[in-house]
Amino acid sequence: MKLPFLISIPHGGTVIPFEIRDKVGLSKHDLFNDSDAFTREIYDVEDMVAFQIKANIARAFVDLNRPTDALPPEFPDGVVKSLTCYNKPVYNNSSVLSKEETQVLLKKYYQPYHKKIQKALENPEIILGLDCHSMATVAPNIAPDTGQQRPLINLGNVDGQAASNEVTSILKSCFVKIFELPEHEVIINWPFKGGHITRTYGNKPKPWIQIEINRNLYLNAPWFELESLQINRDRIQELNRKFRQVLRQFANQIARK
């Protein structure tokens, strides 16, 4: 029997939309740094949960975890971006997309992702959603916690609005145990309380929790080589195995409630 969870992985994609490919000014490393690299593999549990959705498109071009009205120039890190989270211009000559180009991207890539979430939430077997991400070890300039060292795991429930603190604390205890971490390395609602997906669908009526894993757990020596962007696949598999254990333990504990 599959676990009663919906898993969303919105930022692990690397695909450049062909509609705007000629305008893109990002290098391979820029694109990598802006993404939640390898989260499609770390959180891949499609065989054991009720529903999983993961994006192919890179977040630098369509950010599925932003509201559709968050647009440049007011929101350079919005649903379609003018700058990456490291202040790299997304498009050549610091240009921005036209309204027509923006609407094409939203219609083709953004709307289908959210429609799949909405459809999946109609399934009575699903009792909770998890929006799964990775985060930089030290916050980039664009972040509210700029320059600060981040915990190894961050769980966000929008201060109890998207999921109860009780359920979120149970998930925290599972991460602490399975990942063998001290309590202070698994923090609820800091640095992230939950993004657009968690805020939009959380407790309406099913709870949602945003998960952030620190990239220091895998994008670092001895597992990762920055110049070639090559990763030790054994490390990714190990993190995936631990995440699977977390989900099993979490499901068992909330089933007793």
N, C-alpha and C positions, 0 to 999 in steps of 0.2 A: 504493500500500500504506500502511495506517495505521500510525502509530507505536505501539510495543507498551507503551503506558502506560495506567494507570487514573488519571483526574483526579477528585478529590473537592473540592467547594467547599461546605463545610457552614455557613458563617456569612454568606453574602451575601443571604439572604432577608429580606424585609420584611413578610411576611404575619402578621397577628394571628389566631390560631386562633379561629374563631367560638364555640367551646365556652366560652371564658373572656373574650370580648371586653368584656362589661359590667363586668368587674372591673379592667380595665387602667387604670393611673394614669400611664402614660408619655405625654409629648408626642411630636410628630413628630420634634423634634430629639433628644429622649432616645433614641428608637428608632434614629435614624440614627447617633448617636454610639456606641451599643452594638454596632452591626453592623459587619461587614467590607464597608463600602459599596462598591458597584460591582465587587466581585470576581467576581460572576457574569459580568460583561462582560469584565473584564480577562483572566480565565483561560479564557474560552470558546473551546475548541479541539475541540469535539465532532466536527467534520468531519475532523479529522486524527489522532485517537487511537483506540485500540481501544474505550475506554469512558470516559464522563464522567457524573458524577452531581453535581447541584447542588441545594441546598435552596431551597425557597420560604419556609419558615417562618422567622420571625425568631429569632435565637439567644436573645433575652431571654426567650422563652417555652419553647422546647425547644432545648437545646444539644446538638447531635449529636456534639460533641467532648468529652463528659464521660461518665464511667461512670454507670450507672443508679442506683447507690447513693449518688451524691453529691447529697444533698438538703438543703434548708433544714430547720432553722435552722443546722445544723452547717456546711453548705456553701451560703452565700447566693448564690454564683456557680456553682452546680452544674448538673445536667442540666435541672431546672426551677429558676427563680431567684426569690429574694425581692428582690434588689438587682441593678442593672446594674453594670458594671465601674466606673462613676462614682458608685456609691453612691446611685442614684436608686431609690426603691421601685417595684417593677414593678407592684404592685397597689394599688388604692385602700385607704386607711386602713391601709397597711403590712400588709395581710393576706397570708396564704399559701394555696396551693391545698390542698384536701383530698386525702386519699390516693386517693379515687375519681377526682377530676379529674386528678391526676398520672398515674394509670394510663391514663386515656383518652388523654392527650397522648402518652405513651410508646408506646402501642399504635398510635395513628394516624399519628404523625409520626416517632418515633425508630426503632422497629423496622423499618419498611419501608426506611429509608435504609440501615441496616446490612445488611439482608438483600440489598439490591441490590449492595452492596460484596462481600459474601461470595459471591454468585452470580457476579459478574464475575471474581473471583479464580480461579474454576474454569477460566476460559478460558486454555488453554495459550499463547495468543499474547501475553498480558499478562505482562511480566517485571518491572514495577516500578510502585508506586503513589506518587502525589504528592498530598498534602493541602494545599490552597491557601488562604491567608489574607492579611489585611492587618493592620498593627499601628499603634498610635498612635505619633507621632513622639517624644513624651515619655511615659514609662510612667505610667499612672494609679495612684492610691493602692492599688488592690487588687493590683497586680502586685508580684512580688518585686524588680523593678528600679525601684521607685517613684522618679519624678522624674528618671531618667537619660535622656540622649539615646540614641536607638537607631540602629543601622546602617540603611542603605537597603534591604538584603536580609538576611534571616536564614534559614538552612537548618538544620533539626533532624533528627538521626538517632539521638537518645537515646544519645549517646556511643558510637556504633557498634553499638548493639544492634538498631536497626531497619533500618539499611543500613550498608554498609561505609564507612569513612572515605575509601577510594579513590574509590568511585563518587560520594560526596557532594562530594569535592574536584573531580571532573570537572564536576559540575553548577555548583559555585561558579565555576570558570574560565569556563564558558559565560555566566553572568550578568555576570561582570566584563567580558568581551569585548563582548557584545551591548549591554549597558546602558552601556558605557563608564564603568565605575566603578573607583575605586582599590580595591586588595585589602582595605583595612581597612573598606570599606563593605559587604562581603559576608562575614558572620560565620557560622561553623558553631557551633550549639548555644548561642548567646547572642543575645538574652535567652531564647529558647525552644528547648528540646531536642526537643520533639515532644509533642503532646497525646494524648488517648485513642485517636484513630483510628490515629495512627502507632505508638503503643505496642502497640495491640491486634493490628494486622495486620502490623507490620514484621517481616520475616524469618521469617514463618510460612506458607510458606517464602519468599515474595517480599519483596524490600526495599521500604521506604517512606521517604519524606523529606517533612518538613513545610516548606512555603515560606511565608515572611512577607514581604510587600512593604510598605515604609514609606509611610504615607498622605501624607507630605510630598511624594511624587512626583506626587500628583494632587489631594489635598484642600487646595490652597493656591493663593494668587494666582500667576499670572493665570488659572488654569484653573477655580477653584471659588469660588462665592459662598455664604458661610455662611448668611446670612439666608434666602435662597430655596432653599438646598440644590441649586442648579443647577450642573451640571458641563459643562465644554467636552468634547463628545463626541469631538472630534479627539484630545484627550489620551488618552482611554480607548482609542481605536482604535490610537494609537501604542504604548501599553503592551501591548496585545494582540498587535500585530504583533511587538514585541520578544520577548514570551514565546513566540510561535510559533517565532521564530528560535532561541531558547534550546533549545527542545525538539528541533528538528531537529538542531542541532549536538550536543546531548547524546546523542541516539539514535545519531548517526554515530560519536561517540567511544567509547561503550560497546560498540558492535557490533564494534569492533576488538579489544576485550579478550578 
